[in-house]
């Protein structure tokens, strides 16, 4: 039996799962998102991820008006 097949057979219940702690950089230092206040959590959810390659192909920054 291959290693891939063995991993596919593993099933976890919700009780067995461990929550993932998400950290982000704020004002030059790292903090867990869980410790943010309601407003900062909302800002974090609205963030958009981008890559330098995608911005370079677009030709201009989407933030400038």
C-alpha positions as CSV (number, residue, x, y, z in Angstrom):
1,X,0.0,0.0,0.0
2,X,1.4,3.4,-0.9
3,X,1.9,6.3,1.5
4,X,-0.6,8.4,-0.4
5,X,-3.3,5.7,0.0
6,X,-2.7,5.5,3.8
7,X,-3.1,9.3,4.2
8,X,-6.4,9.3,2.3
9,X,-7.8,6.7,4.7
10,X,-7.2,9.0,7.7
11,X,-10.5,10.6,8.9
12,X,-10.6,13.1,11.8
13,X,-13.7,14.1,13.7
14,X,-14.2,17.7,14.7
15,X,-13.3,16.8,18.3
16,X,-9.9,15.5,17.1
17,X,-9.0,18.6,15.1
18,X,-6.8,21.4,16.5
19,X,-7.8,25.0,15.7
20,X,-5.3,26.9,13.5
21,X,-3.9,30.2,15.0
22,X,-3.5,32.9,12.4
23,X,-1.0,35.6,12.9
24,X,-0.5,38.8,10.9
25,X,1.9,41.7,10.9
26,X,0.5,44.9,12.3
27,X,2.6,48.1,12.7
28,X,5.9,46.2,12.3
29,X,5.2,43.4,14.7
30,X,3.3,40.1,14.6
31,X,0.1,39.5,16.5
32,X,-2.5,36.7,16.5
33,X,-5.7,37.7,14.7
34,X,-7.7,36.1,17.5
35,X,-6.6,39.0,19.8
36,X,-7.9,41.8,17.5
37,X,-10.9,43.9,18.4
38,X,-14.0,43.7,16.3
39,X,-13.0,46.6,14.0
40,X,-9.5,45.2,13.3
41,X,-10.9,41.7,12.7
42,X,-13.3,43.3,10.1
43,X,-10.3,45.1,8.4
44,X,-8.4,41.8,8.3
45,X,-11.3,40.0,6.6
46,X,-11.4,42.7,3.9
47,X,-7.7,42.4,3.0
48,X,-6.9,41.3,-0.5
49,X,-3.9,39.2,-1.3
50,X,-1.8,40.0,-4.3
51,X,1.4,39.0,-6.0
52,X,4.1,41.3,-7.4
53,X,3.8,39.4,-10.8
54,X,0.1,40.1,-11.1
55,X,0.6,43.8,-10.3
56,X,3.5,44.1,-12.8
57,X,1.3,42.5,-15.6
58,X,-1.5,44.8,-14.8
59,X,0.8,47.8,-15.5
60,X,-0.4,50.1,-12.7
61,X,-1.3,50.0,-9.1
62,X,-5.0,49.4,-8.5
63,X,-4.9,51.6,-5.4
64,X,-4.0,54.9,-7.3
65,X,-6.8,57.1,-8.6
